[in-house]
Amino acid sequence: PGKAVVYIRDITEQRLLIRKLIQSDKLSSLGELVSGVAHELNNPLTAIMGFSELLLRGTQSEADRDKANKIYEASHRCKKIIDNLLTFARWHKPEKTCCNINEVIHDTVELRAYQLKVNNIGLHLDLDPAMPKTMVDGYQLQQVFLNIINNAQQAILDKGDRGEITITSRHKNDTITIKISDTGAGIKENNINKIFDPFFTTKGIGDGTGLGLSISYGIIKEHGGNISVKSKKDKGTTCTIELPIVAINTQVHTSSPSTAAKSLMVEGLRALILDDEPMILNLLSDILYEYNFDVDITSRGDEALKMIKKNDYTMIISDIKMPGMDGMKFYHELKLIRPEVIKNILFVSGDSANQETMDFLKRTNIPFLQKPFSLEMLKDSIAKHISSRVDMSE
């Protein structure tokens, strides 16, 4: 009889890893998706915020003021949601700044508040009112807190009961301690030691990547802290994060209100606004007219360059993401024909989640205002810009 040699290789783990790598790749496309959606929303939202604020200034009727104020408050609520989405989704190089941990917790909770509410999950915050500030990467910590809250929510839904998530913060000596507890289904004892392993997940394919807690572990360790989990089956889970209190870098540069006020009283100011959104052109024009500017507007980069060749502008406000010649190409073309004018540019954009945009802003070091912005934020940016020009001229 004939003989045969049969080789059998178990590829179960390999196929499972490939599936999970595909899932993790989906995460990288999330930033691009959010960036595009946010950019489209930020333009009309900027107009809603700005014009509602102008209405509040000019309206005398108490009833009309109340209506305008409701529009203004609702628009700021939308802005906060978009800011939180961009914070979580954007590519962000680790950078430690002075932060209050409680504020990071509040920002994260706002991102999940609606989802917790519709799932009948209670949320209780017990935050240390005397929490000291420390040097951390607030964006990364928000990612950690969001991962843990998402897991807590899923554990409560798995249990099937109406549950609760409790977040506490305390500080003692040189350590900040944050605890996030839930009343969910808990973690099996044989899985506790695996939860921080990359790609480990108890969820089905398509429901989780197994990357959340492993990324969180790495972030906390990079901050010189510790993260641990205690859990009992059907009794809930508590995740404890310990962070060192790091000395704060006090090198902060600000301009005084008196300087800002003085700068906006200067005569002979002239501005050019470049944006493809008519609503933004109208809003910025109305505001700059209030601040003694003569204003020219255009929606095309090539026209803006022609206008700059003929006129001297104290300030050039330009969008970045536009059809035809975008803000980046406009900058490079302007640098070729009138390099001395580059210092007069202020970029505004709702495209801050785009890595190419952020790399460009960092490389050029041009002042940047994120859409949607309030009138106060715009006024502050204009004041700082003009103050620097006044200081230079004096």
VOGU-3710 file (C-alpha; in Angstrom, 3 decimals, decimal comma):
1> pgkavvyird> 0,000/0,000/0,000  1,115/3,569/-0,687  2,307/5,834/2,092  1,677/9,519/2,642  3,075/12,161/4,946  0,450/14,611/6,149  1,370/17,911/7,782  -1,295/19,526/9,931  -0,832/23,063/11,184  -3,258/24,753/13,524
11> iteqrllirk> -3,847/28,275/12,165  -6,647/29,203/14,561  -4,540/31,700/16,492  -3,099/33,178/13,283  -6,558/33,745/11,793  -7,803/35,221/15,053  -4,819/37,612/15,169  -5,471/38,701/11,571  -9,100/39,453/12,443  -8,056/41,502/15,432
21> liqsdklssl> -5,432/43,395/13,431  -8,148/44,281/10,916  -10,259/45,569/13,802  -7,372/47,643/15,160  -6,848/49,113/11,689  -10,423/50,379/11,841  -9,398/52,528/14,781  -6,919/54,457/12,641  -9,673/55,328/10,140  -11,860/56,644/12,975
31> gelvsgvahe> -9,754/59,798/13,258  -10,159/60,538/9,547  -13,921/59,975/9,720  -14,358/62,209/12,769  -12,091/64,850/11,226  -14,228/65,091/8,100  -17,541/65,156/9,976  -16,265/67,712/12,503  -14,995/70,009/9,743  -18,380/70,000/8,028
41> lnnpltaimg> -20,189/70,686/11,322  -17,767/73,272/12,657  -18,412/75,843/9,925  -22,198/76,184/10,481  -21,695/75,779/14,234  -19,230/78,692/14,255  -21,845/80,819/12,515  -24,581/79,773/14,973  -22,381/80,565/17,968  -21,176/83,877/16,581
51> fselllrgtq> -24,467/85,281/15,278  -26,382/84,196/18,404  -23,812/86,089/20,466  -24,237/89,151/18,259  -28,009/88,870/18,718  -27,549/88,786/22,479  -25,575/92,033/22,270  -28,134/93,889/20,188  -31,482/92,522/21,369  -33,412/94,660/23,851
61> seadrdkank> -36,501/92,483/24,331  -36,181/90,128/27,298  -38,110/87,380/25,475  -35,875/87,651/22,397  -32,757/87,686/24,562  -33,935/84,488/26,245  -34,431/82,788/22,866  -31,048/83,943/21,580  -29,396/82,771/24,793  -30,928/79,295/24,389
71> iyeashrckk> -29,492/79,100/20,861  -26,114/80,247/22,188  -26,081/77,693/25,036  -27,203/74,845/22,738  -24,456/75,691/20,246  -21,843/75,604/23,016  -23,160/72,202/24,070  -22,611/70,973/20,505  -19,143/72,521/20,505  -18,228/70,617/23,682
81> iidnlltfar> -19,344/67,311/22,160  -17,303/67,917/18,988  -14,265/69,031/21,022  -14,387/65,816/23,045  -14,713/63,670/19,919  -11,748/65,414/18,311  -9,707/65,146/21,499  -10,199/61,395/21,560  -9,889/60,705/17,831  -7,108/63,051/16,703
91> whkpektccn> -3,512/61,961/16,334  -1,770/63,470/19,307  1,876/63,400/20,224  2,262/62,896/24,013  2,741/66,291/25,593  2,426/66,980/29,300  0,782/70,219/30,354  -0,645/71,650/33,566  -3,951/69,844/34,156  -6,592/69,349/36,796
101> inevihdtve> -7,479/65,654/36,804  -11,047/66,450/37,845  -11,515/68,555/34,703  -10,264/65,690/32,529  -12,773/63,383/34,260  -15,616/65,867/33,689  -14,716/66,206/29,985  -14,683/62,422/29,573  -17,980/61,957/31,404  -19,654/64,560/29,176
111> lrayqlkvnn> -18,648/62,503/26,162  -20,487/59,433/27,522  -23,271/61,091/29,536  -26,020/60,638/26,956  -25,156/56,989/26,229  -25,141/56,148/29,943  -28,475/57,894/30,391  -30,276/56,007/27,606  -28,935/52,720/29,001  -30,325/53,570/32,469
121> iglhldldpa> -26,865/53,620/34,009  -26,423/55,984/36,929  -23,261/58,042/37,299  -21,902/59,315/40,597  -18,890/61,625/40,849  -17,042/62,026/44,154  -14,127/64,269/43,219  -11,609/65,836/45,573  -12,435/69,584/45,637  -8,854/70,396/46,657
131> mpktmvdgyq> -7,270/68,411/43,832  -3,872/69,933/42,944  -2,863/70,444/39,332  -0,123/68,292/37,864  1,816/67,800/34,626  0,076/65,122/32,543  -1,095/64,523/28,996  -4,785/65,310/29,397  -5,634/63,862/25,980  -4,098/60,510/26,833
141> lqqvflniin> -5,707/60,381/30,267  -9,078/61,071/28,704  -8,490/58,050/26,490  -7,739/55,932/29,575  -10,852/57,089/31,445  -13,033/56,611/28,372  -11,776/53,048/27,860  -12,555/52,137/31,469  -16,005/53,785/31,434  -16,869/51,952/28,198
151> naqqaildkg> -15,879/48,631/29,783  -17,917/49,469/32,888  -20,955/50,269/30,775  -20,631/46,992/28,878  -20,268/45,022/32,124  -23,491/46,554/33,483  -25,360/45,795/30,250  -24,051/42,209/30,326  -25,444/41,761/33,830  -28,814/43,037/32,746
161> drgeititsr> -29,608/45,102/35,841  -29,877/48,846/36,169  -26,344/49,678/37,282  -24,182/52,513/38,467  -20,705/53,818/37,766  -18,888/55,702/40,525  -15,783/57,793/39,921  -13,746/59,091/42,856  -10,573/61,157/42,983  -8,328/61,815/45,967
171> hkndtitiki> -4,822/63,075/46,602  -2,463/62,257/49,422  1,157/63,298/49,780  2,539/63,209/46,215  -0,022/60,837/44,677  -3,384/61,279/42,939  -5,712/58,275/43,076  -8,673/57,805/40,735  -11,099/54,908/41,175  -13,739/53,939/38,619
181> sdtgagiken> -16,180/51,358/40,009  -19,184/49,668/38,435  -21,921/47,303/39,588  -21,646/45,139/36,482  -21,065/41,473/35,773  -17,462/41,481/36,978  -14,449/39,684/35,533  -13,804/35,969/35,813  -10,949/35,152/38,146  -8,942/33,375/35,459
191> ninkifdpff> -9,128/36,496/33,223  -7,978/39,127/35,742  -4,294/38,593/34,952  -4,912/38,835/31,186  -6,940/42,034/30,900  -3,932/44,271/30,166  -2,566/41,896/27,494  -2,732/43,280/23,935  -5,681/41,876/21,949  -7,170/40,102/24,956
201> ttkgigdgtg> -10,955/40,520/24,932  -13,967/38,570/26,139  -16,186/40,295/23,588  -17,239/38,770/20,312  -15,632/39,546/16,969  -16,630/43,047/15,942  -17,483/44,176/19,466  -14,002/44,945/20,753  -10,348/45,073/19,747  -8,747/44,050/23,034
211> lglsisygii> -6,523/47,117/22,756  -8,233/49,524/25,151  -6,819/48,386/28,480  -3,398/47,519/27,101  -3,107/51,054/25,678  -4,365/52,448/28,986  -1,753/50,448/30,877  1,027/51,840/28,688  -0,224/55,436/29,064  -0,352/55,233/32,865
221> kehggnisvk> 3,101/53,629/33,039  4,507/56,406/30,803  3,179/58,852/33,383  5,069/57,034/36,130  1,838/55,698/37,604  0,106/52,411/38,288  -3,183/50,898/37,160  -4,836/47,862/38,752  -8,193/46,103/38,693  -10,167/44,261/41,381
231> skkdkgttct> -13,309/42,372/40,477  -15,715/39,681/41,646  -18,089/37,732/39,460  -21,530/39,439/39,469  -20,292/41,929/42,112  -18,726/44,558/39,893  -15,273/45,890/39,112  -13,052/48,671/40,451  -10,201/50,081/38,407  -7,638/52,084/40,391
241> ielpivaint> -5,231/54,561/38,808  -2,392/56,159/40,752  -0,502/59,123/39,311  2,421/61,061/40,752  1,966/64,803/41,308  4,577/66,365/39,032  5,936/69,895/39,499  4,216/72,377/37,203  6,038/74,241/34,458  5,182/77,870/35,187
251> qvhtsspsta> 6,408/79,343/31,896  3,113/80,739/30,639  2,920/83,761/28,369  -0,177/85,941/28,474  -1,094/89,430/27,384  -2,719/91,748/29,894  -6,310/92,967/29,368  -5,101/96,562/29,234  -2,727/95,737/26,375  -5,470/93,867/24,547
261> akslmveglr> -7,943/96,709/24,937  -5,342/99,222/23,780  -4,493/97,157/20,715  -8,083/97,146/19,479  -8,246/100,943/19,630  -5,487/101,360/17,036  -6,540/103,269/13,914  -5,807/102,252/10,331  -6,308/98,503/10,804  -7,044/96,499/7,669
271> alilddepmi> -7,908/92,802/7,407  -8,253/90,236/4,639  -10,520/87,224/5,256  -10,099/84,086/3,141  -12,758/81,385/3,630  -14,957/79,346/1,311  -17,958/79,534/3,686  -20,116/82,670/3,084  -21,490/82,496/6,653  -17,968/82,619/8,110
281> lnllsdilye> -16,993/85,516/5,848  -20,064/87,454/7,000  -19,504/86,663/10,675  -15,810/87,568/10,700  -16,502/90,745/8,718  -19,174/91,897/11,183  -16,872/91,277/14,142  -13,793/92,941/12,630  -15,824/96,012/11,651  -16,638/96,385/15,363
291> ynfdvditsr> -12,898/96,453/16,094  -12,134/99,345/13,705  -10,918/97,183/10,812  -11,415/97,924/7,141  -12,232/94,477/5,780  -11,745/92,765/2,416  -13,122/89,266/1,837  -12,609/86,488/-0,697  -13,354/82,793/-0,999  -10,419/82,014/-3,319
301> gdealkmikk> -6,729/81,764/-2,517  -5,549/83,073/-5,892  -7,701/86,199/-5,482  -6,336/86,668/-1,958  -2,780/86,648/-3,320  -3,654/89,331/-5,897  -5,199/91,503/-3,174  -2,128/91,128/-0,960  0,129/92,231/-3,816  -1,806/95,519/-4,025
311> ndytmiisdi> -2,618/96,187/-0,356  -1,015/96,046/3,076  -3,027/94,075/5,626  -2,583/94,249/9,381  -4,165/90,820/9,676  -4,917/87,971/7,258  -7,441/85,418/8,523  -7,457/82,246/6,430  -9,231/78,906/6,540  -7,025/75,858/5,930
321> kmpgmdgmkf> -9,313/73,338/4,264  -10,775/74,883/1,089  -11,443/73,741/-2,493  -8,908/74,821/-5,083  -6,021/76,526/-3,311  -6,186/75,466/0,315  -4,671/77,344/3,256  -1,407/75,426/3,149  -0,794/76,162/-0,534  -1,870/79,776/0,034
331> yhelklirpe> 0,764/80,059/2,777  3,559/78,692/0,562  2,573/80,913/-2,393  2,428/83,973/-0,130  5,855/83,129/1,267  7,262/83,322/-2,268  5,785/86,706/-3,224  5,637/88,584/0,122  7,460/86,649/2,864  7,319/89,626/5,266
341> viknilfvsg> 3,494/89,306/5,400  3,544/85,742/6,762  3,644/87,067/10,341  0,216/88,686/9,796  -1,630/85,386/9,240  -4,124/83,839/11,653  -5,405/80,426/10,547  -8,900/79,252/11,498  -10,091/75,720/10,819  -12,346/72,932/11,998
351> dsanqetmdf> -9,891/70,374/10,652  -7,660/69,967/13,713  -8,008/66,170/13,813  -6,184/65,883/10,490  -2,536/64,918/11,029  -1,360/66,779/7,913  -3,007/69,972/9,201  -1,468/69,646/12,656  1,995/68,916/11,208  1,699/72,011/9,000
361> lkrtnipflq> 0,701/74,250/11,925  3,523/72,941/14,075  6,078/73,350/11,291  5,074/76,925/10,408  4,258/78,070/13,961  1,417/80,245/12,625  -1,267/81,244/15,208  -4,331/78,999/14,954  -7,935/79,331/16,124  -10,041/76,184/16,261
371> kpfslemlkd> -13,563/76,305/14,844  -16,100/76,653/16,333  -14,931/79,619/18,397  -16,733/82,156/20,563  -16,506/85,890/19,939  -14,399/86,200/23,079  -11,901/83,651/21,738  -11,716/85,495/18,420  -11,335/88,874/20,129  -8,529/87,466/22,269
381> siakhissrv> -6,694/86,131/19,204  -7,069/89,443/17,371  -5,943/91,398/20,436  -2,822/89,293/20,905  -1,968/89,667/17,230  -2,422/93,434/17,179  -0,679/93,825/20,544  2,444/92,232/19,124  2,316/94,624/16,158  1,860/97,634/18,454
391> dmse> 4,746/96,498/20,657  6,941/96,075/17,566  6,072/99,508/16,233  6,776/101,120/19,610
//
